[in-house]
Structure formats: structure tokens, C-alpha cells
Amino acid sequence: MFYPTVFDKGDNLTHVVKDRNTCNCGFKYNVFPTFVRSDFKKIKFKPANTITCPRCKALGIKKFS
């Protein structure tokens, strides 16, 4: 199964996208109130085994499966 993911360069973790501003674990990847076309380029669809954030794994994969 593929999930929408975002990579954070600060902690080198791949997070599962929850909505247009946050991830499942609470990480904010988009801090601006507007969502522009370049923000879509940050989101990549990847398989579940490439998600490295432990909180996103625990919360997101069980919810969507």
C-alpha cells in the first residue's frame, strides 16, 4: 500500500501526510496558511516500508489499513 509522505531534512525522517499542513505525528510540514502548487512537489507517494517516523508508523498505517 502506498501512502502520501513528506521527508524532513531536520531529523531525517519520512512522515505520513494527514492533511494540508500536518502529518499523523503532529509534525507541521507546511507552515503557511495557503497551499500553492510547489507544496505538492514535497509530497511523494511511497510504500509503507519506507516510512521512518515511528509515531507515523504507529498512528497512520494502522488507521489506513
KAUR-V26359 format. One record per residue. N is the residue number from 1. RES is the residue in one small letter. PHI is phi as a letter, one per 30 degrees, with the letter a starting at -180 (none if undefined). Layout:
[[N:RES:PHI] [N:RES:PHI]]
This chain:
[[1:m:none] [2:f:c] [3:y:b] [4:p:d] [5:t:b] [6:v:b] [7:f:c] [8:d:c] [9:k:d] [10:g:d] [11:d:c] [12:n:h] [13:l:c] [14:t:c] [15:h:c] [16:v:c] [17:v:d] [18:k:c] [19:d:b] [20:r:d] [21:n:b] [22:t:b] [23:c:c] [24:n:d] [25:c:d] [26:g:j] [27:f:d] [28:k:c] [29:y:c] [30:n:b] [31:v:c] [32:f:d] [33:p:d] [34:t:c] [35:f:c] [36:v:c] [37:r:d] [38:s:d] [39:d:d] [40:f:d] [41:k:d] [42:k:d] [43:i:d] [44:k:b] [45:f:d] [46:k:b] [47:p:d] [48:a:d] [49:n:d] [50:t:c] [51:i:d] [52:t:c] [53:c:d] [54:p:d] [55:r:d] [56:c:d] [57:k:d] [58:a:d] [59:l:d] [60:g:d] [61:i:d] [62:k:d] [63:k:d] [64:f:d] [65:s:d]]
